[in-house]
Every structure is written in C-alpha cells, then in structure tokens.
Amino acid sequence: MDTSNGLTCICCQVVFANSSLQREHYKTDWHRYNLKRKITGFPVVTEEQFRQKIADYKKEMAAEKSAEIKVVICKCCSKQFQSTKAYDNHLSSKKHKESEVRMAKTSGTGRRTNNLYLMSACSHFDEEDSKDCGSNDDVSDGWITDDGSEDFDESKGIPITVCLFCNYSSNDVGTNLMHMTVFHGFFLPDAEFCTDVGGMLHYLGLKVGSGNMCLVCNERKKFFSLDACQKHMRDKGHCRIAHSAEEMIEYEDFYDYSSMYPKEDNSNPYIILSDNGYTLSLPSGARIGHRSLVRYYRQRLKPVEHETKDDRERKDAVRKAVIDQYKQLGWKGTSGIVAVQRARDIKYMKQISSKNWVKLGLNNSKLFKSRGRSDQ
C-alpha cells in the first residue's frame, strides 16, 4: 500500500486516487465490517473476501428457506398436516365430512369452505414471537380436536430428567435442575416449601411438552410445536415460573406452606358448624353429617393410595439436594414478611377455591333441590 498521497484507509489497507473515493469507501459495508473485526481483534479481510462471505451467507439463507417445513392446515377441522398426501387422506375421512356439514349449517351457506392453508412454520412463529405474550387473546393458538376439547397428549410430556427449554438430557433430576439454572436461569420458586420436586417437574413437562404452553404466559399464549414454545421462552426470557400468589395456586399440590401459616388460637370451646350446614365438626376432630347424606356416607369407596415412607424420604432427599445446589449459587431462600404474606395469601385462596368446588359440586349433583321453601 503506497501511502505517499495520504489518501488511505488504515483499517482496510487500501489507497484512494482522490478524496471523494475515500469518503464513499467510509460508507460501505466492507469498511464497517472491517472496523468491527479490528475492534474484536480479528484480522481484516479484503474486498474480494468480503464479497465471497456475502455470497456464502445468501446461499446459506436460501438453503434454510427452502428447507422450512410447510404445514398444511384444514380450516374446517382445525388440524395440521405435514404433507399434502396426509391432507388428501384427511379430506376423504368421515370426520372431515361431518365437520364440513356442521360448518355449512352454522354458516348458513351450502358452499364448500376453502380448507387448505399452506404456511411456513418458522415464519409463523417469528411473527407470533414479535408480539408480547402478555396480550390476553380470546382465541387460543392451540389446536382443537373434533370433540371440541384441546388436543393434549400426555405421551409428549418432557421427562423430569430433560431440560424444559433445550431438550438437554441429564442423568438425574438434580443434574437437570442445575443445568436449567446455570444455562437458562431457571429456579423453583420457594424451593424450601416444595414437597414434590419430581412431581413439579413432571407437571411442567406436561405443560410445555404436551400443551406447548409458556411457563410465564400460561394459557394466554400457546404454540403449534414444542420447538416454537421453547424458542419463545428462551428469546423472551420466560425460562422461569410466574410466582405471584394467584399463579402459585396452580402448583399448590407440590407445595406445603403450613409451617409459615400464622398460629391460630384453638382455645375456643364452642362447636362450629361448617358453612354448608350439613357437617358438624366436634372438638375431637370427628365430623357428624346430616342424615340426608346417609346414602353417601355409607358408600365404601376404594381407598386412595398414600405415599410410602420410602417415597417421602426420596422426595425429601431430592428437595434437600436442590436447595443445597441453589444455596451454592447464592440463593438465600424465602423468609421474612414476604414469605408469611405469600403463605397467608395462598392459604386464603385455597380456602376460596375449595369452597367454590364444593358449591359447584352440590349445584351439579342437585342433591338439595329447593321446593320453594326458604330453609332449603
């Protein structure tokens, strides 16, 4: 490089005949690319090498675009297919024809609805992820089966030893939790109160693997595939569990906050009748039921299988191992006013939920149908 005329670019190591060419060079992508390489400590490239890199990149992008999976969608049945052949077989099925008849009746027209949609799975999820999942849409992104219920296959659930966010497989639950913590920043909320770590991970695996549901967005946003759901959680920073008092009710079966409940005064000698008016609780703990429920009290239902001592010890060992791992990473646990307030809120919401379930069950079974009297 001859620097006698002084019109040079030290970064790209080129010489210019006049100042206008030099100024135009400073605006090129090649110059900006070399600046970034110089800052990061990489050697600069020539203009020919830069053009070759651009050509290689365009070829790679074209190959990825051509390799995108095309999804064939039947609008009538709200089902997706990976090939047109599978879609053609679906069109000749009895269920599809019945769905077409139902749709024609509800729409009021006898014309056949255009059921075929071709779309790129990757481009669709890029568009979906560009919106914040906090928006509460009325229409679910999940697929609906012919009977109207959501397609939820438990066999697709993520095992408890596999990462929820990248499908990395570990040898045990503790190693899997450590991987999710280190690589994705995932923590079990209130880990010291989690009594069933394995059951919690199994439930989360069903939620993500079978339901294609984000752990933070929950039912507000569902996805067409597991890959799209995991990509959304990684890109949005949703590799965590929403742990407000309202949202933690969903995981109440795996937690026990009884040690944080405020101590109640049990010195009241009076017998308290429950709110429904059909159960009397005695000071000894026994309960007396109303005679109108005698047919139900006489039932001998199959006893519920309770966990054994070995199961409890195994769960406690896993929970202690998880807590020890979290403490090594600087976790200090949940304590103080925040823990007491959360325990109180969850206890109150569990009581409300239980009362509502009892009321709903009584209304559905119609055990106590009123005949016009105010005392019924």
N, C-alpha and C positions, 0 to 999 in steps of 0.2 A: 504494500500500500504506500503510494507516494504521497507524502503529506506536505509537499513543497508549496502548493497553492493554499493550504489551510482549510479547504472546504471538505471536511471529513466527518465521518460518524465513527467515533471510537468504539461504541458498543458493537455495531455491526461490521466494523473494519472495512469500510468502503470509502471511495473518493468520488467527489462530485465535480462536474465541469463548471457549474455556476450555483449561486445561492438558491435559486428557485427550485432546482432539483433536490437540494439539501432539505429545504423546507417541506417539500412534498414527501420526501423519504420519512421525515419525522412523523407523518400522519399515517403511515402504512401499518398494517397488522404485523408485518415482519419485524419492524423496529420495536413495536410494543412487546412482541413475543420474546425478542432477544433481551429487552430490558428486564422482563420478569425472570428469565433464565439467569441473567447476570446477578440479580438480587438474591436468588436462591442458591447461587454457587455452581450452576451448571454451565458448561461451555456454550458459546453462541453457535448458531447454525447459519449456513449460507442461504442465499435466496433460493437456490435450487433445492436444498434440503427442506426448506420451509414449504415450498410448493408441493414437494413429494409427501410431506406429512399431511397437508390438507387433502391431497388426493386419496391417501390411505384412509383418512378419517371418513371421507364421504363414502368410500366403498364399504367401510365397516358399518356405517349408519344405514346404508341401503340394504345391506345383508340382514341387519337386525329388523328392519322394517318389513322385509319380505318374509321373515321367519315368525312374525307375530301371529298368534293363534287367532283364527277367525271363529267367532261364535255365531251359530245360527239360532235365532230365537223365535219361538212360536208365541205370538202375542195373545192368541186365544187361550192357550193353556198356561201361559207364563212359565214356560220351560225352555231350557237352553240345550243345544246340541253342538258337538264338536265337529260335525261333518254334515254335508247336505244329504248324504245317504241315510244317516240316522234320522234326519228331519223328515225325509220322504217316507220312511217306515212309520214314523210317528203320525203322519197325515192319514195313513190308512188304518190307524188303530181305532178301536171302538170308543175309547175315552175321548179322543180328539173330536170325533164326530159328534158325540154327546155335548161336548163343550161348545162346539160351533152352534148347535141347535139352541143351547141355553143363551149364548151371546146374541143370536139372532132374535130370540124372543125378548130379551131385555132391551135391545137397541131399537126394536120396533121395525126393523128392515129385514128383508129377506136376502139382501145382497151378502155375498161372502166377504168376510173381512180379510184384508191383506195381513197374513200372519208372519210373513218372512221378514226377518231383520238380520242383516249382516253387519257385524261390528267388530272392531279390534278391541280385544280385552285390555291391552296395555293402554291404548289411547283413552278408553273409557275411564279407567281408574285414575289416570293422570288428571282428567277433567274433574272427577269427583274429589280427589285429594286437594285440588286447588281451592276448594271451599272449606271453611272451618266446620268441623263436625259438630260444633255446638248448636247449629241450627236444628230446631226440632221440627222435622218434616212430618206431615201426616201420612205420607205414603212410604212404606218400607222398601228398602232396596233388596230385601231378601226375596227368594222365590217361593211361590205358593203352590202347594200340590192341589190335585183335583178335588180333594175333600175339604179344601178351604183352610187346612192347618199348615203351618210353616214346615218346610222340609228340614227336619232335624235328625240327622243320622248320628247316633252315639258312637258308631264304629269309627267315625272320622275324628274322634276326640284325640287331642295331643296327650301322649303318655306323660306321667309325672316326672320321668327322667329326661324329657326332651324339652328344649328351650321353647317358650311360647312365642318368641319373636324372630328366631332364625333357624329353628329346627335342629339345633346342635344337640347331639345325643350324649348324655353323661352316664356314668356307672351307677349313681345313686341320686337320691333326692337332694342331699346336702350339696353335692358337687354341682348339680343342676342349678340350685338356688344361688350358689356362689358365682357361677358363670353369668346368670342373668343380672346379678348385682354388679359385677365388675364390668361387663360389656354393655349392659343396657340400662344400668342404674335402677334396677327393679328391687323393691323392698316389700316384704309383707308388712302391712300396717299393723301396729300394735302386736308385734310378734310374740311378746311375752304372754299375751292373752289368747293366742291361737292354740287351741287344744288338738287340732287335727290338721297338721301341715299337709299330709298326703291327700286328705280329702279336699282341702282347699285347692291344691294344685290340680287335682282331678277335675274339680268343678270349673276352674279357669280353663283347663284344656278343652273341656266340652264347649265352653262359651266361645273360645277362639277357634278351635278346630272344627266343631260341628256347626256352630252358629255363625261363624265368620263375623264375629262381633268385637268391636274395640273395647278394651277394658275401661276406658275413660268415658267414651261416648255412649256405651251400653246400647240400648235398643234405638237410640236416636239415629244411629248410622250403622248399616250392615253392608256387606260386600259380597261380590259374586264368587270370590275364591279366597282361599287361605293366604295365598301369596299377596294379594291386594290388601288384605286386612293387616298382615304383618308389616308390609311396606308402609302403610298408613301410620301404624303405631310407631315405627322407627323414625319416619320423617317428621311426624308431628310431636315427637317427644312424649307419646302416650304409653310408654313402657312402664306403666305404674297402675295402681288401683285407686280409683276415686274413693276417698276415705272420709267423706263427710258423714254426719250422723245418719242422715236419710239414706245414703247409699250403702253404708255398712250393714244396714238391716238385711240386705241381700245375702250377706255372708254370716248371719247370726248362728247358723248351725255349726260353724267351725270355730267360734269364739266363746269364751266364758269370762264375762266381766264381773262375776259375782263378788270377787274379792275387793272390788272398788265400789260396790254399792254402799250407800250410806246406811249406817246401822239404825235399825228401826226399834222402837220401844214395844216390846211384846208383853208388857205388864198389864195390858187392858183385859180385864176379866170377862168382858161382855162377849157373847157369841155373835158373830157377824154372819148375816145371811147374804149370799152372793147376789150380784146384780140381777141375774136372770130369774130369781125367785123359785128355783127348782132344786137347789143344792144347799144344804146346811152344813157348815164347817164347824166341827167341835174342837175344843181346846187341845184334845189329844191328837188331832190331825186327821181323825176319821171324818168321813163325809156321809151325810144322810140324804138320799134322793127322794124326790116327790113320787107318790105312788102311781101317778100317771105314766111314769117312766119304767115301771117294773118289768115290762117285756124286754126292755133294752138292757136293764141291769142283770137279767137272768141269762143273757147271751154268754156263751163260752167261746170267746174269740181266740184265735191262735196267738199264743204269747209272742211278743216282739223279742227278737234275738238281741240280747245285750252283749256288748263287747266284753271280752275276757280280760283277765288281769294282764296276760301277756300282750294283748293288743294295746292296753293303756300304757304299759311300760315302753312298748316300742314307739308309740306316738310321743310320749314324754321325752324319750331319747332323741328323736328327730327334732323336736321343738327346742331342746336344750342345745343341740348341735348348731341349729340355725341361729339361735340367739348368740352363741359364742362367736360364730362367724361374723355376725353383724357388729358385735362389740369390737372385734379386731379391726373393723373398717371405720370405727369412730361413732357407731350408733350408741345412744345413751338410753334408749327406751322411752316409754310414755309414762310420765309421772306428773304429780302436782295437780293444780286446779284443772288443767286441760283434760287429764285422764279421768278425774272424778266427774267432770261435766259431761264428757262423752259417754261414760258408763251410765250416768243418770238419764241422758237423752235416749240411749239405746234401750234401756230398761223400760222407759215410758212408752217408746214406740212399739216395743214388743208387746206390751200390755194392750195397747190400742189395736194392734194387728190381730192378736189372739181374740179379743172381744169381737172384732168385726167378723172374723172367721166363724165364731160361734153363732153370731146373729145371722150370717149368711146361710149357715147350715140349717138352722131352725126354719128360716124362711123357705128354703128349697124343699125340705122334707115335709113341711106343712103338718108338723106334729100337733101344733096347738092352734088350729084354725078357729078364729073368732066367730061366734054366732050372734054377735050384736051386743053382748054384754061387755061393759067397761072393765070388768075384773079379769077378762080372759086375754 
